[in-house]
């Protein structure tokens, strides 16, 4: 799957798992998480995505499975465009 870093940052900002963008943070607030996800092999699994956010924010519930599922689906959908 080929998705650009910029597109993944947009996806993460839209998902806004921790609510940072809604609180006024810049759209690229999740750039570090995007880099971590892009560093994974193949299509990221839900547990890998939730794990990236758990480590980044020190909270295992920082990204719900539903949000992780949406992120993964959007990555696949947008990579195919």
Phi and psi in radians as a Rosetta constraint file:
Dihedral C 1 N 2 CA 2 C 2 CIRCULARHARMONIC -2.011 0.35
Dihedral N 2 CA 2 C 2 N 3 CIRCULARHARMONIC 1.961 0.35
Dihedral C 2 N 3 CA 3 C 3 CIRCULARHARMONIC -2.326 0.35
Dihedral N 3 CA 3 C 3 N 4 CIRCULARHARMONIC 2.456 0.35
Dihedral C 3 N 4 CA 4 C 4 CIRCULARHARMONIC -1.333 0.35
Dihedral N 4 CA 4 C 4 N 5 CIRCULARHARMONIC 2.749 0.35
Dihedral C 4 N 5 CA 5 C 5 CIRCULARHARMONIC -1.046 0.35
Dihedral N 5 CA 5 C 5 N 6 CIRCULARHARMONIC -0.753 0.35
Dihedral C 5 N 6 CA 6 C 6 CIRCULARHARMONIC -1.083 0.35
Dihedral N 6 CA 6 C 6 N 7 CIRCULARHARMONIC -0.719 0.35
Dihedral C 6 N 7 CA 7 C 7 CIRCULARHARMONIC -1.177 0.35
Dihedral N 7 CA 7 C 7 N 8 CIRCULARHARMONIC -0.694 0.35
Dihedral C 7 N 8 CA 8 C 8 CIRCULARHARMONIC -1.151 0.35
Dihedral N 8 CA 8 C 8 N 9 CIRCULARHARMONIC -0.672 0.35
Dihedral C 8 N 9 CA 9 C 9 CIRCULARHARMONIC -1.059 0.35
Dihedral N 9 CA 9 C 9 N 10 CIRCULARHARMONIC -0.717 0.35
Dihedral C 9 N 10 CA 10 C 10 CIRCULARHARMONIC -1.088 0.35
Dihedral N 10 CA 10 C 10 N 11 CIRCULARHARMONIC -0.747 0.35
Dihedral C 10 N 11 CA 11 C 11 CIRCULARHARMONIC -1.063 0.35
Dihedral N 11 CA 11 C 11 N 12 CIRCULARHARMONIC -0.812 0.35
Dihedral C 11 N 12 CA 12 C 12 CIRCULARHARMONIC -1.137 0.35
Dihedral N 12 CA 12 C 12 N 13 CIRCULARHARMONIC -0.638 0.35
Dihedral C 12 N 13 CA 13 C 13 CIRCULARHARMONIC -1.157 0.35
Dihedral N 13 CA 13 C 13 N 14 CIRCULARHARMONIC -0.677 0.35
Dihedral C 13 N 14 CA 14 C 14 CIRCULARHARMONIC -1.154 0.35
Dihedral N 14 CA 14 C 14 N 15 CIRCULARHARMONIC -0.732 0.35
Dihedral C 14 N 15 CA 15 C 15 CIRCULARHARMONIC -1.214 0.35
Dihedral N 15 CA 15 C 15 N 16 CIRCULARHARMONIC -0.659 0.35
Dihedral C 15 N 16 CA 16 C 16 CIRCULARHARMONIC 0.738 0.35
Dihedral N 16 CA 16 C 16 N 17 CIRCULARHARMONIC 1.040 0.35
Dihedral C 16 N 17 CA 17 C 17 CIRCULARHARMONIC -1.007 0.35
Dihedral N 17 CA 17 C 17 N 18 CIRCULARHARMONIC -0.534 0.35
Dihedral C 17 N 18 CA 18 C 18 CIRCULARHARMONIC -1.811 0.35
Dihedral N 18 CA 18 C 18 N 19 CIRCULARHARMONIC -0.096 0.35
Dihedral C 18 N 19 CA 19 C 19 CIRCULARHARMONIC 1.425 0.35
Dihedral N 19 CA 19 C 19 N 20 CIRCULARHARMONIC 0.296 0.35
Dihedral C 19 N 20 CA 20 C 20 CIRCULARHARMONIC -1.226 0.35
Dihedral N 20 CA 20 C 20 N 21 CIRCULARHARMONIC -0.747 0.35
Dihedral C 20 N 21 CA 21 C 21 CIRCULARHARMONIC -1.149 0.35
Dihedral N 21 CA 21 C 21 N 22 CIRCULARHARMONIC -0.682 0.35
Dihedral C 21 N 22 CA 22 C 22 CIRCULARHARMONIC -1.090 0.35
Dihedral N 22 CA 22 C 22 N 23 CIRCULARHARMONIC -0.474 0.35
Dihedral C 22 N 23 CA 23 C 23 CIRCULARHARMONIC -1.558 0.35
Dihedral N 23 CA 23 C 23 N 24 CIRCULARHARMONIC 0.080 0.35
Dihedral C 23 N 24 CA 24 C 24 CIRCULARHARMONIC 1.841 0.35
Dihedral N 24 CA 24 C 24 N 25 CIRCULARHARMONIC 0.056 0.35
Dihedral C 24 N 25 CA 25 C 25 CIRCULARHARMONIC -1.184 0.35
Dihedral N 25 CA 25 C 25 N 26 CIRCULARHARMONIC 2.691 0.35
Dihedral C 25 N 26 CA 26 C 26 CIRCULARHARMONIC -1.120 0.35
Dihedral N 26 CA 26 C 26 N 27 CIRCULARHARMONIC 2.737 0.35
Dihedral C 26 N 27 CA 27 C 27 CIRCULARHARMONIC -1.031 0.35
Dihedral N 27 CA 27 C 27 N 28 CIRCULARHARMONIC -0.509 0.35
Dihedral C 27 N 28 CA 28 C 28 CIRCULARHARMONIC -1.548 0.35
Dihedral N 28 CA 28 C 28 N 29 CIRCULARHARMONIC 0.311 0.35
Dihedral C 28 N 29 CA 29 C 29 CIRCULARHARMONIC -1.014 0.35
Dihedral N 29 CA 29 C 29 N 30 CIRCULARHARMONIC -0.515 0.35
Dihedral C 29 N 30 CA 30 C 30 CIRCULARHARMONIC -1.696 0.35
Dihedral N 30 CA 30 C 30 N 31 CIRCULARHARMONIC 0.421 0.35
Dihedral C 30 N 31 CA 31 C 31 CIRCULARHARMONIC -1.078 0.35
Dihedral N 31 CA 31 C 31 N 32 CIRCULARHARMONIC -0.703 0.35
Dihedral C 31 N 32 CA 32 C 32 CIRCULARHARMONIC -1.123 0.35
Dihedral N 32 CA 32 C 32 N 33 CIRCULARHARMONIC -0.695 0.35
Dihedral C 32 N 33 CA 33 C 33 CIRCULARHARMONIC -1.190 0.35
Dihedral N 33 CA 33 C 33 N 34 CIRCULARHARMONIC -0.657 0.35
Dihedral C 33 N 34 CA 34 C 34 CIRCULARHARMONIC -1.059 0.35
Dihedral N 34 CA 34 C 34 N 35 CIRCULARHARMONIC -0.772 0.35
Dihedral C 34 N 35 CA 35 C 35 CIRCULARHARMONIC -1.083 0.35
Dihedral N 35 CA 35 C 35 N 36 CIRCULARHARMONIC -0.720 0.35
Dihedral C 35 N 36 CA 36 C 36 CIRCULARHARMONIC -1.129 0.35
Dihedral N 36 CA 36 C 36 N 37 CIRCULARHARMONIC -0.729 0.35
Dihedral C 36 N 37 CA 37 C 37 CIRCULARHARMONIC -1.171 0.35
Dihedral N 37 CA 37 C 37 N 38 CIRCULARHARMONIC -0.719 0.35
Dihedral C 37 N 38 CA 38 C 38 CIRCULARHARMONIC -1.138 0.35
Dihedral N 38 CA 38 C 38 N 39 CIRCULARHARMONIC -0.410 0.35
Dihedral C 38 N 39 CA 39 C 39 CIRCULARHARMONIC -1.352 0.35
Dihedral N 39 CA 39 C 39 N 40 CIRCULARHARMONIC -0.172 0.35
Dihedral C 39 N 40 CA 40 C 40 CIRCULARHARMONIC -1.332 0.35
Dihedral N 40 CA 40 C 40 N 41 CIRCULARHARMONIC 2.735 0.35
Dihedral C 40 N 41 CA 41 C 41 CIRCULARHARMONIC -1.547 0.35
Dihedral N 41 CA 41 C 41 N 42 CIRCULARHARMONIC 2.398 0.35
Dihedral C 41 N 42 CA 42 C 42 CIRCULARHARMONIC 1.147 0.35
Dihedral N 42 CA 42 C 42 N 43 CIRCULARHARMONIC -2.741 0.35
Dihedral C 42 N 43 CA 43 C 43 CIRCULARHARMONIC -1.334 0.35
Dihedral N 43 CA 43 C 43 N 44 CIRCULARHARMONIC 2.121 0.35
Dihedral C 43 N 44 CA 44 C 44 CIRCULARHARMONIC -1.079 0.35
Dihedral N 44 CA 44 C 44 N 45 CIRCULARHARMONIC 2.405 0.35
Dihedral C 44 N 45 CA 45 C 45 CIRCULARHARMONIC -1.423 0.35
Dihedral N 45 CA 45 C 45 N 46 CIRCULARHARMONIC 2.750 0.35
Dihedral C 45 N 46 CA 46 C 46 CIRCULARHARMONIC -1.003 0.35
Dihedral N 46 CA 46 C 46 N 47 CIRCULARHARMONIC -0.719 0.35
Dihedral C 46 N 47 CA 47 C 47 CIRCULARHARMONIC -1.163 0.35
Dihedral N 47 CA 47 C 47 N 48 CIRCULARHARMONIC -0.523 0.35
Dihedral C 47 N 48 CA 48 C 48 CIRCULARHARMONIC -1.226 0.35
Dihedral N 48 CA 48 C 48 N 49 CIRCULARHARMONIC -0.720 0.35
Dihedral C 48 N 49 CA 49 C 49 CIRCULARHARMONIC -1.166 0.35
Dihedral N 49 CA 49 C 49 N 50 CIRCULARHARMONIC -0.835 0.35
Dihedral C 49 N 50 CA 50 C 50 CIRCULARHARMONIC -1.094 0.35
Dihedral N 50 CA 50 C 50 N 51 CIRCULARHARMONIC -0.599 0.35
Dihedral C 50 N 51 CA 51 C 51 CIRCULARHARMONIC -1.137 0.35
Dihedral N 51 CA 51 C 51 N 52 CIRCULARHARMONIC -0.678 0.35
Dihedral C 51 N 52 CA 52 C 52 CIRCULARHARMONIC -1.026 0.35
Dihedral N 52 CA 52 C 52 N 53 CIRCULARHARMONIC -0.808 0.35
Dihedral C 52 N 53 CA 53 C 53 CIRCULARHARMONIC -1.244 0.35
Dihedral N 53 CA 53 C 53 N 54 CIRCULARHARMONIC -0.613 0.35
Dihedral C 53 N 54 CA 54 C 54 CIRCULARHARMONIC -1.071 0.35
Dihedral N 54 CA 54 C 54 N 55 CIRCULARHARMONIC -0.747 0.35
Dihedral C 54 N 55 CA 55 C 55 CIRCULARHARMONIC -1.217 0.35
Dihedral N 55 CA 55 C 55 N 56 CIRCULARHARMONIC -0.799 0.35
Dihedral C 55 N 56 CA 56 C 56 CIRCULARHARMONIC -1.080 0.35
Dihedral N 56 CA 56 C 56 N 57 CIRCULARHARMONIC -0.680 0.35
Dihedral C 56 N 57 CA 57 C 57 CIRCULARHARMONIC -1.910 0.35
Dihedral N 57 CA 57 C 57 N 58 CIRCULARHARMONIC 0.047 0.35
Dihedral C 57 N 58 CA 58 C 58 CIRCULARHARMONIC 1.072 0.35
Dihedral N 58 CA 58 C 58 N 59 CIRCULARHARMONIC 0.528 0.35
Dihedral C 58 N 59 CA 59 C 59 CIRCULARHARMONIC -2.488 0.35
Dihedral N 59 CA 59 C 59 N 60 CIRCULARHARMONIC 1.999 0.35
Dihedral C 59 N 60 CA 60 C 60 CIRCULARHARMONIC -1.057 0.35
Dihedral N 60 CA 60 C 60 N 61 CIRCULARHARMONIC -0.360 0.35
Dihedral C 60 N 61 CA 61 C 61 CIRCULARHARMONIC -1.761 0.35
Dihedral N 61 CA 61 C 61 N 62 CIRCULARHARMONIC 0.266 0.35
Dihedral C 61 N 62 CA 62 C 62 CIRCULARHARMONIC -1.060 0.35
Dihedral N 62 CA 62 C 62 N 63 CIRCULARHARMONIC -0.571 0.35
Dihedral C 62 N 63 CA 63 C 63 CIRCULARHARMONIC -2.284 0.35
Dihedral N 63 CA 63 C 63 N 64 CIRCULARHARMONIC 2.035 0.35
Dihedral C 63 N 64 CA 64 C 64 CIRCULARHARMONIC -1.243 0.35
Dihedral N 64 CA 64 C 64 N 65 CIRCULARHARMONIC 2.816 0.35
Dihedral C 64 N 65 CA 65 C 65 CIRCULARHARMONIC -1.079 0.35
Dihedral N 65 CA 65 C 65 N 66 CIRCULARHARMONIC -0.628 0.35
Dihedral C 65 N 66 CA 66 C 66 CIRCULARHARMONIC -1.120 0.35
Dihedral N 66 CA 66 C 66 N 67 CIRCULARHARMONIC -0.743 0.35
Dihedral C 66 N 67 CA 67 C 67 CIRCULARHARMONIC -1.174 0.35
Dihedral N 67 CA 67 C 67 N 68 CIRCULARHARMONIC -0.742 0.35
Dihedral C 67 N 68 CA 68 C 68 CIRCULARHARMONIC -1.062 0.35
Dihedral N 68 CA 68 C 68 N 69 CIRCULARHARMONIC -0.690 0.35
Dihedral C 68 N 69 CA 69 C 69 CIRCULARHARMONIC -1.090 0.35
Dihedral N 69 CA 69 C 69 N 70 CIRCULARHARMONIC -0.769 0.35
Dihedral C 69 N 70 CA 70 C 70 CIRCULARHARMONIC -1.093 0.35
Dihedral N 70 CA 70 C 70 N 71 CIRCULARHARMONIC -0.768 0.35
Dihedral C 70 N 71 CA 71 C 71 CIRCULARHARMONIC -1.031 0.35
Dihedral N 71 CA 71 C 71 N 72 CIRCULARHARMONIC -0.851 0.35
Dihedral C 71 N 72 CA 72 C 72 CIRCULARHARMONIC -1.069 0.35
Dihedral N 72 CA 72 C 72 N 73 CIRCULARHARMONIC -0.756 0.35
Dihedral C 72 N 73 CA 73 C 73 CIRCULARHARMONIC -1.132 0.35
Dihedral N 73 CA 73 C 73 N 74 CIRCULARHARMONIC -0.711 0.35
Dihedral C 73 N 74 CA 74 C 74 CIRCULARHARMONIC -1.157 0.35
Dihedral N 74 CA 74 C 74 N 75 CIRCULARHARMONIC -0.665 0.35
Dihedral C 74 N 75 CA 75 C 75 CIRCULARHARMONIC -1.037 0.35
Dihedral N 75 CA 75 C 75 N 76 CIRCULARHARMONIC -0.802 0.35
Dihedral C 75 N 76 CA 76 C 76 CIRCULARHARMONIC -1.158 0.35
Dihedral N 76 CA 76 C 76 N 77 CIRCULARHARMONIC -0.798 0.35
Dihedral C 76 N 77 CA 77 C 77 CIRCULARHARMONIC -1.073 0.35
Dihedral N 77 CA 77 C 77 N 78 CIRCULARHARMONIC -0.835 0.35
Dihedral C 77 N 78 CA 78 C 78 CIRCULARHARMONIC -1.297 0.35
Dihedral N 78 CA 78 C 78 N 79 CIRCULARHARMONIC -0.473 0.35
Dihedral C 78 N 79 CA 79 C 79 CIRCULARHARMONIC -1.186 0.35
Dihedral N 79 CA 79 C 79 N 80 CIRCULARHARMONIC -0.493 0.35
Dihedral C 79 N 80 CA 80 C 80 CIRCULARHARMONIC -1.442 0.35
Dihedral N 80 CA 80 C 80 N 81 CIRCULARHARMONIC -0.070 0.35
